[in-house]
Amino acid sequence: MSPSPLTTRLAPSPTGALHLGNARTFLVNWLLARQQGWRVLFRMEDLDGPRVRPAAARQAIRELAWLGLTWEGEIVYQSQRTADYEQALEKLIAAGAAYPCTCSRKGVERAASAPAKEDGLSVYPGTCRNRYAAAEQARAESGQPPAWRVRVSEELISFDDRFAGPRTLDLSKYCGDFVIFRREGLAAYQLAVVVDDAAAGVDAVVRGDDLLPSAAMQIHLRSLLGLGPAVTYWHVPLIVGPDGRKLAKRHGDTRISHYIEAGATPPRVLGLLAYWSGLLQKRKEIDLADLLEKFDLSRLPKEKIVFSPADDNFLLA
């Protein structure tokens, strides 16, 4: 009996418009999945409170479809899965693995032994770890609902990333006990992703290498919750600006919608993304079927790709 195919997901976050860097990662995910015969699901990660823009969610769906990307089943919206996240939180609380926290972000940064990293994480010093007997006490003493943190230990978490190679992380030194439920009553990214991937049977995750530490955090949560299946990871380098930072507004208008409005076609955008992925020797138009035939993960550059004026000019030609 042959093994079941792996399952992956395209999971945009509608806090802004889809840009070329996002599109390149989604394309690599999709090409690898279709080449290997995986199932492809679609999840909208719309939990980021006031930063979420419903119009951006609809736009991301349209633009990924415009590029030719397809998926199986209905789109899952994290904003509709609150009950599942609350159930996972209750399980962690009952196991003594999660505790209420009334610390502010600024307070954590002031108390941390190291300054906040580029990803915004400081090492949490454990201020609230044994401070409150229950959420009610935390709320009564602070005058506001608490957030919830999960306990981490000094145990090393190791995994073999299929693209980035073997990785080991000590969460106690990287971030400390991390937030899994925000004080607004919304699940944090790490918990929601673990719950959703397990519920959907996702066992292949392809994403940007800025999320490599998240893999260790998610492995930790998956173990505490007793969730399967085990996940295999592929973390690929990001597209960055000339300053080496992740592609963003500061590098100009790199939105897919900007290039669509300027008259770019899917084969032209795909041609640039394929060039960035080591699949073409030069920037040129290519359709998705031809690109799928050419796809070879081993040709993907190991280093970050710098978005250049020549890239912009190619799309606007």
N, C-alpha and C positions, 0 to 999 in steps of 0.2 A: 504494500500500500504506500503510495507516494505521500510525502509530507504535505500538509496544507500550505498554501502560499502565505507569505508574510503580508501584514497589513500596515500601511503607512497613512499619514494624513497631511493634507495641506491645511495650515492653521494660521491665517492672517489675523492680525490684531487691528481693529478699525479705529485706531487713535489718530490716524493720518492717512494720507493717500498712499497707494502702492507705488513704490519707486523702483528704479532699475535694480538696485541691490536686492530688494525683496524678491523681485521677479526672477532674478538669476538663481537664487536659492530654491525657490519653488520649482523652477524649470529643472534643475539638477535632480531634485527629489522626484519629480514626475518621470523624467527620463529613466532614472535608475529603476523606479518602480515598474514602469511599462516594459523595460528590457528584461527584468527578472520575473515578470508575471505576478507582481504583488497586487493586492487590492488597494485602491486609493480612496480615502474618505476625505470629507471636507468639514472642518470645524472652525467656527468663528469665535475667536477668543475675545469676547466683548465684555470683560469683567472690570475694566479699568475705570470704573466710575465716571466722573465728569469728563474725562478725556475721550470717552467713546463717542464716536460720531456715527449715527445710523446711516447717514448718506455714504460714509466711507466704507461701511460694510457692503452695501449694495454695489458700490463702485468696484471694490476688490473682486467681487464675484464676477461682475461683467468683464473686467479687464483680464482676469485669468482665463475666462472662457474665450475672450478675444484673441489671446495668444494661442488658443487651441487646447488648453489643459482641460481634462475631463476627470470625473470622479464618480464613484458608485454611491447610491443611496441618497437620503435626504441630508441637507446641511444641518449640523448640530450647532446650536447656539449656547455658549456657556451661561449666558444670562438666564436661560430657562432651566438650569440644572442645580439651582440653589439647594434643594432638598438633599440631593446626593452629596454635596459638599458638607452640608451640616451633619449628615449621618457619619461621614468620615471623621469630622472633627469630634463628634461625640465618642467615637470609638477610640480616638487617640487620648481624649480626656479620661475616659474610663480606664485606660491602660496606664495612666500616669505619665504619658509621653508628651502631653501638651499642658500649658499653663497660661493663665491670664497675665497680660502685660499692660501697664499704663504708661510706659516710657514714650516720649515723643521722639521723632526722628532726630531732631536737633540735640535732644538730651543724649541719645545714643552716640551721636557723633562726638559730643563733648567728652563723654565718658570712655569712649573707645581708646584702645592703646595705639591704634594706627589711624591715619586719616582715611576718609571715605575713598574707595577705589573708583575707577572710571565707571564701573557698573552701578555705583551708588550704594554699595554695601559697605558698612563698617562692621568690625568684629564686635558683636553684642557682648557686653561684659557680664551678663547674667543678673542684672539688677533685680529683676522680678522673679527669678527662678524659684525661690522658696519663700516668696514674700506674702502671697495670699493663699488662704485655704480654699477659696472658691471665687467664681466670677462676681458673685454678689458683694463680697468683701472688697474686691478691687473697684467695683463701681461705686460703692458707698464711700470709700476713702478718697477716690479721685474725682468723683462727681461726673464721670463719663463712662461709657461702655469701654471695656478693655479690648485690646487685640489679643490674639492667641499665638503663642510661639511653640515650636516643637523642640524638644531637647535633642541635643547632639552630644556625641562623646568624642574622645580622642582617637577612636578607632579609625583607621585609614579605610577609605572607600576606593576600590580599584575597579576599573572596567577597561575593556579593550575596544577602543573606538576603531571602526573599520576604515576610517580615513585618517584621523588625527593620530592614531596609534595608542598604545597603552597609556592610561592616565591613573594617577593616584591623588586623592585630595583628603586632607584632614579638615573637616568642616568646623571643628572647634577653633582652628586657627584662621580659616578662611572667612567665616561669617559668624560663628557661634550659633546659639539657638536662633532660628529664623522664623519670621512671621508666616503663619499659614492661614490666618483669618484676620482681616482688618477690622478696626473698631467700628467701621460703617456697616459691618455685618456681611461683607463680601469676602468670598474665598480669595486668597492670594494665588498668584500664578502657579507656584510650585504645587500646591495641593490640588488645584483644579485640573492641572495637566495630568497628574498621576491618576486621579479618579476617572477622568474622561478616557485616557488611553486604556486603562484596565477595562472599563465598561464596553469600549468599542473593540477590544481585542487587538489594539495597536501594539505591534512588537518590532517595528522598524521605524526609527525616527531619524530624519535627515533635516539638518538645520544649520544655522551659522555657528561658527566656532566661538562666538562670544558667549554662547550658552553651554560651553563645556562644563563649567562649574555647576550649572543647573542639573546636569546629568547625575552628579554625585548627590545633590540634594533630593532629587526625585527617586534615586535608588534607595536612599535612606527612608523616605516616606513610604515607598512601596513595600519595603521590608517590615516597617512598623505596622502597616495596615494588612499585611499578608496578601497582597494583590499580585496577580499574574496577568498575562504572561510576562516573562522576562523580556526586556527590551534590548535590542541591538541598536547601536548609535553610529551615525555618520555625521561628523561635524566638519563643515567645509569652510574655507576662508571667506571673509567678507569682501564686499566691494567698498573701498574707502576713497576719501577725497585726497587731494595732494598733501594735506596735513597729516595723513595717516589715520584719521578718525573715521568712524562709521559714516557712510553716506547719509547726508541729511540736508536740510534747507540751507545750511551755511555754505554748501558747495554748489548752490544754484538750483534751478528747477529741474529735478531728475524724475519727476512724476511720470508714470506711464501715460496718464491723461494729457499731460503737456505735449508729449510726442504724438499722441493720437490726433490732438487738435491741430498740430503742425503738419499733419498729413503722413506721418510714418505708418507703414504697413506692418502687420505681424511678421512677415518674413524679414523685414529690415531690423526690427527689434530683436527677433530671435537670432539674427545673424551676429549682432553685437554680443548678445548673451553667450552664444556659442563660441565666439572668438575669445571672450573672457574665460571660457571653460576649457580652453585648449583644444577645441574640436575643429577649429578653422585656423588656417595660417594667416588669414587677413580678414578684415571686416567685409562681409558680403551677405547678401540676402540668402536665406535658406528657409525652406518650409519645414514644418514639424516632422513630417514623415521621413524626409531625408536626414534630419537631425537625429531622429531616433535610431536610424541605421548606423550613423556615425558615432553614436555615444559610446564613450569608453571612460569609465571613472578614473582609470590610471593616468589619463592625460590631463586631468584637472590640476591646475597649479596648486602647490602646497602653500604658497605665499598669498598674502592679500593682493587684490587687484586694484590698481589706482585708476579711478575715473578721470579721463583726460579731456581737454578740448577737442581732440581728434574724435573721441567717442561721440561727443555731443554733435559735432559737425556731421558725422556719418549719419546720425539719425535725422538730422534736419535737412540733409541734402535733397 
